[in-house]
């Protein structure tokens, strides 16, 4: 049985993801200066971050 063409990855452009992992969100917050390891910021209740990945 063959796979339908819409399921196969052709190596072209990838779909844009809707959500970021926790690590990706923290990295974006660090880039904006809203996260610091020094003040022991909590990993819970992180602010929303736009997905421009």
N, C-alpha and C positions, 0 to 999 in steps of 0.2 A: 504494500500500500504506500502511496506517495504522500508527501506532505504538501498541503496547500501553500501557495506562494506567499500569502500574507503572514504565515507563521515563520517562514525562513528568514534568517538575517542575511542580508546581502552585503554587509560591511559598509553600507552607506551611512547616512546620518542617523544617530540614535534618537529615540524619543526623549522628550524632556521629562524628567522625573518631577512628580508633584510634591514629594516630601524629601527632607534631608535626614540623614542619620543624626543621632545626638552629637557625635564627634564632628560632623560637618557643620552643625549649627554652632557649636562652641568655637570652632575655628573661624567662622564668619564673625561671631561676636568679638573674638580676640582682635580680629582685623579692624573692627570699628571702635575698639577700646572699651567695650561694654562688659568684658569678662576679664577677671584677673585671678591668677592662681594664688596670689599673695593673700587676698582677703577671704579665701576659702568659699568661693561662690558655690551655690547649690546647683546640682545638675537637674533638679526638679523645677517645674514652673519656669522654664526658659522662655524668653520672649519670642514672638514669631519672627522668622527671618525669611526674606524673599528668596525664592529658588531661582537663581540665575546660573545654574550649573550647566 
